[in-house]
Amino acid sequence: MDLLKKVSAFMVRHRMVERGCRVVVAVSGGPDSTALLHILHLLKDDLGISLHVAHLNHMFRGRESDNDAVFVAEMAGRCNLPATIKSVDVPAYRRQSGLSKQVAARKVRYEFLCETARQVGAARIALAHQADDQAETILINFLRGAGTTGLKGILPVRDNLYIRPLLEVRRAEIERYCREQNLSFRQDSSNLQPVYARNRVRLNLMPLLVRDYNPGLVPALLRLGEISREEDSFLDDQVEKAFKDALDCPIGESISLSLGKLKGMPVAIRRRALRKAWQCLTGRERVLDFKHTQAVLDLIDNGETGAQAGMPLNTAAVRRHSSLELKKLRENPGTPYYIYPLQVPGATYLPELDQTIYAEEIPYTGAPNPADLPPSEALLDAGKLPESLFVRSRLAGDVFQPYGSPAATKLKDFFIKQKVAREERDRVPLVGTPGEIVWVGGMRTGEKWKVDGCTARVLRLKLGRGRCF
Ligand SMILES: Nc1ncnc2c1ncn2[C@@H]1O[C@H](COP(=O)(O)OP(=O)(O)OP(=O)(O)O)[C@@H](O)[C@H]1O
């Protein structure tokens, strides 16, 4: 069972899961995700996680797609795992939206996976990308002219939500595992047609490069990815310092950077500092593309005061007299679902809200009195708390028993009583487990965990704006 050990060690090395965490496993029914489900099912007790299977029927291939869905549902059943199987008419969505087939499928699939995670209270979504996918991605990014960031390839953990436990496993190892374990799987016929760029790279370009140029192409590309990740991380440290130095005021609805400091940076750092500023503004890990970054660089060097450059996600850069301001053009209409393990002791940053929760466990001697604390702080009886805590946005059907209340109520009713506007409710951070809420951040602790005469240790929580306070 070498593969099990390898995957488990990789997951631990990248801190992919915490004990008590629920993981949605994205299963297409192909060999990779079939093997992923089988492996995670075998590892789940050791890792202390629970699994939920998710499959989206994109309805692209008629009966074949329907059969994939049945296949995945049956596989989940055999493993005794809960599953969410959904069909979405992606061809119709694609016609309406004008998106390409691949982009439309990806968008609908990721929305479905996030929604499933939200509904079942999962902190992670496991995808079955493997080492050959990684090599293809790096090659494709190279062909597009990507810089070091693109050459890093697929990340083992993205946005603190998506995990890729098979990222260091070669396709041939997965096929061998499926054979050894007698696993049957579905074969997506469109994967074998060289019509999409990725399929052409996999089916035509890679074999040609292996045959005529480098028999060790895949390991070479994986090494390039590793080197790029290390170099990228080094450059990021340099950028972090330069960025902080150029920052004119705390990060909020807009970000202001000193023009003089920006102009004094080497272009390689300046480009990254702009990308970082944009990520802080939008709360996204996505990288600002070359074209937009270049337009802002040009604004810094040649723009007149008041000139603007538009950026994705309704943001813009404005050249002021002595600063560059990055701002949102309108309120983000919705906050995406988020869930993070609560660091105790430590600070858990919530990029979606640009807020941080600081948590520490301390002995309790009676002071301070929880009733004297401001709403942004809370004390809970550490002895009564569950082992692992998460910070997350609300889930459908959440219930909460507020401090001082005789019974639990729907969280929605609590919000109504507290006059929290509907559009604000997704922005309230909840500390707890996927099933229970111990603190409605900035508002109220739960009755069950209140400090009383028997409390020996308390969990002290503090909510603040920005990355730290
Ligand atoms: N229809 C689907 N439903 C749920 N998850 C999916 C679906 N299609 C793909 N995924 C997930 O997204 C990952 C990446 O998708 P991609 O299409 O690149 O791979 P794939 O070729 O479908 O992989 P596999 O060998 O599992 O079929 C998959 O490994 C799987 O975890």
Ligand as a Chemical Component Dictionary entry (heavy atoms), coordinates in Angstrom:
data_LIG
# 
_chem_comp.id                   LIG 
_chem_comp.type                 NON-POLYMER 
_chem_comp.pdbx_formal_charge   0 
_chem_comp.three_letter_code    LIG 
# 
loop_
_chem_comp_atom.comp_id 
_chem_comp_atom.atom_id 
_chem_comp_atom.alt_atom_id 
_chem_comp_atom.type_symbol 
_chem_comp_atom.charge 
_chem_comp_atom.model_Cartn_x 
_chem_comp_atom.model_Cartn_y 
_chem_comp_atom.model_Cartn_z 
_chem_comp_atom.pdbx_ordinal 
LIG N1  N1  N 0 -18.634 15.788 -13.336 1  
LIG C1  C1  C 0 -17.876 15.959 -12.268 2  
LIG N2  N2  N 0 -18.430 15.900 -11.036 3  
LIG C2  C2  C 0 -17.675 16.079 -9.929  4  
LIG N3  N3  N 0 -16.361 16.343 -9.969  5  
LIG C3  C3  C 0 -15.764 16.406 -11.162 6  
LIG C4  C4  C 0 -16.478 16.235 -12.374 7  
LIG N4  N4  N 0 -15.626 16.369 -13.402 8  
LIG C5  C5  C 0 -14.423 16.610 -12.854 9  
LIG N5  N5  N 0 -14.496 16.631 -11.516 10 
LIG C6  C6  C 0 -13.392 16.855 -10.550 11 
LIG O1  O1  O 0 -12.542 17.845 -11.081 12 
LIG C7  C7  C 0 -11.246 17.278 -11.270 13 
LIG C8  C8  C 0 -10.643 17.840 -12.507 14 
LIG O2  O2  O 0 -11.465 17.611 -13.603 15 
LIG P1  P1  P 0 -10.875 17.210 -15.004 16 
LIG O3  O3  O 0 -11.971 17.214 -16.010 17 
LIG O4  O4  O 0 -9.675  18.032 -15.249 18 
LIG O5  O5  O 0 -10.367 15.739 -14.666 19 
LIG P2  P2  P 0 -10.973 14.362 -15.133 20 
LIG O6  O6  O 0 -10.304 13.993 -16.402 21 
LIG O7  O7  O 0 -12.458 14.438 -15.130 22 
LIG O8  O8  O 0 -10.477 13.395 -13.952 23 
LIG P3  P3  P 0 -10.999 11.891 -13.780 24 
LIG O9  O9  O 0 -9.881  10.962 -14.165 25 
LIG O10 O10 O 0 -11.428 11.734 -12.371 26 
LIG O11 O11 O 0 -12.136 11.743 -14.727 27 
LIG C9  C9  C 0 -11.466 15.800 -11.341 28 
LIG O12 O12 O 0 -10.292 15.133 -10.982 29 
LIG C10 C10 C 0 -12.577 15.596 -10.369 30 
LIG O13 O13 O 0 -12.083 15.578 -9.017  31 
# 
loop_
_chem_comp_bond.comp_id 
_chem_comp_bond.atom_id_1 
_chem_comp_bond.atom_id_2 
_chem_comp_bond.value_order 
_chem_comp_bond.pdbx_ordinal 
LIG N1  C1  SING 1  
LIG C1  N2  SING 2  
LIG C1  C4  DOUB 3  
LIG N2  C2  DOUB 4  
LIG C2  N3  SING 5  
LIG N3  C3  DOUB 6  
LIG C3  C4  SING 7  
LIG C3  N5  SING 8  
LIG C4  N4  SING 9  
LIG N4  C5  DOUB 10 
LIG C5  N5  SING 11 
LIG N5  C6  SING 12 
LIG C6  O1  SING 13 
LIG C6  C10 SING 14 
LIG O1  C7  SING 15 
LIG C7  C8  SING 16 
LIG C7  C9  SING 17 
LIG C8  O2  SING 18 
LIG O2  P1  SING 19 
LIG P1  O3  DOUB 20 
LIG P1  O4  SING 21 
LIG P1  O5  SING 22 
LIG O5  P2  SING 23 
LIG P2  O6  DOUB 24 
LIG P2  O7  SING 25 
LIG P2  O8  SING 26 
LIG O8  P3  SING 27 
LIG P3  O9  DOUB 28 
LIG P3  O10 SING 29 
LIG P3  O11 SING 30 
LIG C9  O12 SING 31 
LIG C9  C10 SING 32 
LIG C10 O13 SING 33 
# 
